[in-house]
Amino acid sequence: MIDFRYHLVSIVAVFLALAIGIVLGSTELQGNTIDVLRTSSNSLKNQLGQTQAERNTLQQELSSDQAFIATAEPRLLAHELPGMRIVVVTEPGASSTVISGVKQAALQAGATVTGQVAIQPKFNDLSGTTQSSLSQINSDLATADNTSLATPANEQTLDQQQAAQLIGTAILATTTAGETTGISTADATTLLGAYAQAGYITITPAVTNRATLAVIVTPDTAPADGQNDPGTQVLLAMAQEFAGESAATVVVGSTAGSSPTGSPIAALRASSVASLVSTVDNADTIVGQVSTIWALAEQLRGQKPNSYGISGASAVSPVPLPVPSATPTVSPTPHATQTGKGDKSVKKK
């Protein structure tokens, strides 16, 4: 007969065996887990090391490429826009790197920058108060200059587009011959002064000579509202008017503010205005600045506007045409003079 003590010992033995099994099992599992984690960690460290090495190599290559392009830039731009005039128009938040880079590239291409027109945030305000103020200024100036205001399809930006039309007549001309015709310098100064005094634009320096080419610089960051942003809608209206008042217009931006979706340049590329102006989305780089000048030169040669850059662009850059150069003069290589029978300098054998 099995007594209670035997049952108790059996039960204790079972629980003891179970406890030992759990301890041994967990210890073994822990060891395996640590081994797996250690192996994974070493693998990730190796991958990280390889990635860092590749990154360092790419950075070195990029630095070398940038140094080469910086050295080659004057030759790439030489004689592209000889004697042309360019006006730079900046949107609120435009990159100073893009602005200075485009101006420098224009000078290296043989062009003159007539000035910079900075659009102020107030110009992009679509509220009733701003619209009423702009409408009154537009009407007064159009009457004074005998200008027929356009009737844009987008009623939301009608007043901004008409203002851009009038500003365009003061700072732009479609041909180099037209730089000295149209409204007078005094009238242009009065017109621009009216918008500047109302806080819609600032001009540095005073634009006294109208340009045939325009470069519009977009904000350095993409707006949260994407293509519905008021500033983006005004940009489209302004670019359309400047394209009509100039021989060529290019809209440029920085890589930070030119995402494939939501940026002003992306919105422009998706609109009908894309057929009127070229776009460059990496104008904060030397490559983009060269592309900006080439895009202007391309339009002057009768080519259609296109999109260039790295974010949803049709091409990295325009393909420049060969620049004619003078045929180098080659000095003839001296040759021995052939002698005849009467040549006394040749001794007879």
C-alpha angles and dihedrals in degrees: 000000000000112000131207093262090062091052091050093050091048093050092048090049092051093050091044091052090047092051092048090049092051092049093047093044095049091046091053092045091049091052093050091047092051091049091051093047091047091051092048091048092052090048092050091048090053092048090048091050091050091047092050090049091050090047092051090049092050091048090052091049091048092050090050092048092049092048090050093048091047089054093045096044097091091052093044091053101035113127093357096122107012113182094355124137123226129191119199116215116192130200120216108282095022115162115258088211091059093045096050092041094052092047092051091047090051091054092049089052090057096255131128122232106221094194147293125274111198115201109218125220089250090066090062094051110113096189121125094252094055093043091052092049093047092046091055094048091047092051094048094048095044090053093048093048095037091239124157108224119227122244105227121204093230106074091188092069099027096120093045091050093049089048089051089050092055094042088050092056089056100048105026143055129186094226137024088246089056092059089085097040134063120049116007124253090251092052091046090052091050092048095050091043091058093057092041093051090051090053098250099115142007124210126209112212112001107270106235099158119054117232128222093210131055132196116193115199115207126210119288093236130047114247120248092236093055115203090355091065111119091228090055092050091049090049091057091051093046094047090051092053095044090050089057094046096046140056090237137357129193126190113209138182143171127266090248094057100037105077116163090251131032099018123116091244091051090051091049092049089053093051135075089256088075088079091059105046137032121234133211117189100187103051091137086077129068090242090056093047091052089048090053092057093043090050091055091047090047092055091047088057090056099262119144119255115264142178121257136183137051109299111076093321125151093230140003091242141336118278106244121221118237112272111232113243134186116269107255116244112237118203111226116250112243112252130193110268114247110232131210133207093280095054105116093190091074114080117220117233 
